[in-house]
Amino acid sequence: MIQTDLHNVEVINHKQFEDMRDLFEEDFAELVRSYLIDSQQRIEVIQAAQVANDNSEGFEAAHALKGASASLGAMQIITLADQLEAHCREQNISQQAELIKQLSIALQRVEQEINQRLSL
C-alpha cells in the first residue's frame, strides 16, 4: 500500500476554521461537536463499506465527510477522503484498508487540534 504523505498538508486551515468560528459565534462549539460525532460515524460507515466491498456506500460516506471537513478546513481529511472517492469510482474500496486507517488517524489529529484551539 502507498501511504499518503500528509507532512505538507495542514491538519486544519487556520483561516477557514476562524471564518467558521466568526460566522457561528456561540454556536460554533456545538457545530464542532456535531462534526466530530458525524465524522466518526462516517468513518465507521466507510470501514463497513470496505469490508463489504460496497464502493457506492464508501463513496457517499467519503463525499459527505469531505464536504463537512471542508467547512472547518480539515485539510488532511479532505485530501484522504478525495483519494478514497477516487478509489471507490474505480471499484477499489476493498483494497483501501490503509487509506481508511489514515483517515481515522487524521480525524484524531483534527479533534486534538480543535480541542486545543477551543480549549475543550
N, C-alpha and C positions, 0 to 999 in steps of 0.2 A: 504494500500500500504506500502511496505517496502521501507524505504528511504535508499539510498546508503550512507554509511559513507565515506565521502571523506576527513575527517580530516587528515588522514595519507597519502593522495595522493597529491603530489605536483601539483600546478597549471601548472607550466612549468618546465621541466627538464633543469637545467642551462646548462649542458654540451651539450645536443642536440641542444638547442637554439643557443648557442655560436658557435658550429660547423657549423651550417647552416649560421650564420651571417658571419663567416670567409669564407665559401665557396662562398656565393653570393655577398659578399662585398658591392659595391654601389647599387646593385640591390635588396638588402635584404629588404629595406623598402617597395618597390613595391611588392615583394613576400608576405610580411606580410599583406599588404592592400588587395591583391587579396585573400589571405587565409581567412581573416576576412569576406569579402563580400561573398565569396563562401560558407563559413561555415554557415553564417546566412541563405543563400538561401537553403542550405541542411537541416537545422533545420526546415525551413518553409515547405519543401517537406515532411519531417518526420511528422510534425504536420498534414498536409493534409492526409498523408497516414494513420495516426492513426484514424482520423475522418472517413475515407473511409474504414477502416479495410483492407488496402492493405499491407499485410505483405511483399510481394515481393518488392514493391516500397520503403517501410520503410527499409528493409534490405539493398537494394542497396545504399540508401542515407546514412544510418548509416555506411556502409562499406567504402564508399568514404570519409565520414567525419573522420572516424578513421584513414584511410591512410594518409590523408592530415595533420591531427593533429600529427601523429607520426613523420612526417618530422620536425616539430617545437618542439616536445617534450611536447605537450599539454596533460599531463598525465591524468587529470580528464576527459577530453573529450574522450580520448582513452578508459578509464575504463567504462564510461557510454555508449559509442557507442557499445562497445563489449557486454555489457549486453543487449542492445536493439537488436543487431543482434541475440542473443540467443533467446530472446522473439519472434522475427519475425520467426525464424526457427520453433518455437513451435506454430506458427499461433496465437500469443497472443498480437499483437500490439494494438488492440482496448482497452486493459486494461492498457496501459503504459503511460497515461497522466502525471502522477507524474514523471516518469523517463525522459520523454521528457522535462518537465519543468526544471528538474535538469540539463539536457543537455544545455538548453538555458541559465541558470544561469552560468553554467561552462564556456560557451563561453564569457559571460560578464566578468568573472574573468580573462580569458585569455587575452581579449582585454585590460583590465585595466593593467595587468602586462606587456604586450607588450608595451603599451604606456609609462609606467614608465621606462622600460628598454631602449626604443628608444627615450625617452623624446619627444613624439609626442603631 
